[in-house]
Amino acid sequence: MFETVLNFIISLLLIPQVQALIVIVLLAIIGWMIQRWAWTRHVVSLALGAYEYAEEQGLVQNLRGYQKFDPFMDNFTKEFRSQYGRDPTPKDRAKAVEVMEKEVKKTH
């Protein structure tokens, strides 16, 4: 029984149309992964810039702790709009906050 199933699968894989479909699916997955990685890298970059801005504003305005969140999110939103032409989604904001929290842990 197992041998029959294995032979059937092998015979399917030898069909050029099936091979082409497998290649297309693999390329789509790779493309999605690259796009996802690029999005994450860009949001992280914007969040790091917003974190630095919030830290500067904290010094200038004598802000402490959570008071720096508003300048952080305002700057992140402004930069995101200038890059993408739209407001960040909740997912974008969540990733930015995650980056900010990691930076706070790292520096304080």
C-alpha positions in Angstrom: 0.0 0.0 0.0 2.7 2.5 1.0 4.7 1.6 -2.1 1.7 2.3 -4.3 1.2 5.7 -2.8 4.9 6.5 -3.1 4.9 5.4 -6.7 1.9 7.6 -7.4 3.5 10.6 -5.8 6.7 10.1 -7.7 4.8 9.8 -11.0 3.0 13.0 -10.2 6.3 14.8 -9.6 7.6 13.7 -13.0 4.8 15.6 -14.8 6.2 19.0 -16.1 3.0 20.9 -15.2 3.2 19.7 -11.6 6.9 20.7 -11.4 6.0 24.1 -12.8 3.3 24.5 -10.2 5.6 23.5 -7.4 8.2 26.1 -8.6 5.5 28.8 -8.8 4.3 28.1 -5.3 7.9 28.1 -3.9 8.6 31.4 -5.7 5.4 32.9 -4.2 6.4 31.8 -0.7 9.9 33.2 -1.1 8.5 36.5 -2.5 6.1 36.7 0.5 8.9 36.1 2.9 11.1 38.7 1.3 8.3 41.3 1.4 7.5 40.5 5.0 11.2 40.8 6.0 11.5 44.1 4.1 8.3 45.5 5.8 9.6 44.5 9.3 13.0 46.0 8.6 11.5 49.2 7.5 9.1 49.5 10.4 11.9 48.7 12.8 14.0 51.5 11.2 11.1 54.0 11.6 10.5 52.9 15.2 14.2 53.3 16.1 14.2 56.8 14.7 11.0 57.6 16.6 12.5 56.2 19.8 15.6 58.5 19.4 13.2 61.4 18.8 11.2 60.6 21.9 14.4 60.4 24.0 15.5 63.8 22.7 12.0 65.2 23.5 12.2 63.7 26.9 15.4 65.6 27.6 14.0 68.9 26.1 10.6 68.7 27.8 11.7 66.9 30.9 9.4 63.9 30.1 9.7 60.7 32.1 8.9 57.1 31.3 5.5 56.7 29.6 5.2 60.4 28.9 7.7 59.8 26.0 5.2 57.5 24.3 3.2 60.4 22.7 6.3 61.9 21.0 7.3 58.4 20.0 4.0 57.5 18.3 3.5 61.0 16.8 7.0 60.8 15.2 6.5 57.2 14.1 3.1 58.1 12.5 4.5 61.2 10.8 7.4 59.3 9.3 5.2 56.3 8.3 2.8 58.7 6.5 5.7 60.3 4.6 7.0 56.9 3.5 3.8 55.1 2.7 1.2 57.9 2.2 -1.2 56.4 4.7 -1.6 56.0 8.5 0.1 52.9 10.1 -2.2 50.0 10.7 -2.6 48.6 14.3 -0.1 45.9 13.2 2.4 48.5 12.2 1.9 50.4 15.5 2.3 47.1 17.5 5.6 46.3 15.8 6.8 49.8 16.5 5.9 49.6 20.2 7.6 46.2 20.4 10.8 47.8 19.0 10.5 50.7 21.4 10.1 48.3 24.4 13.2 46.4 23.4 15.2 49.6 23.1 13.9 50.8 26.6 15.1 47.4 28.1 18.4 47.7 26.3 19.2 51.3 27.3 17.7 51.6 30.8 
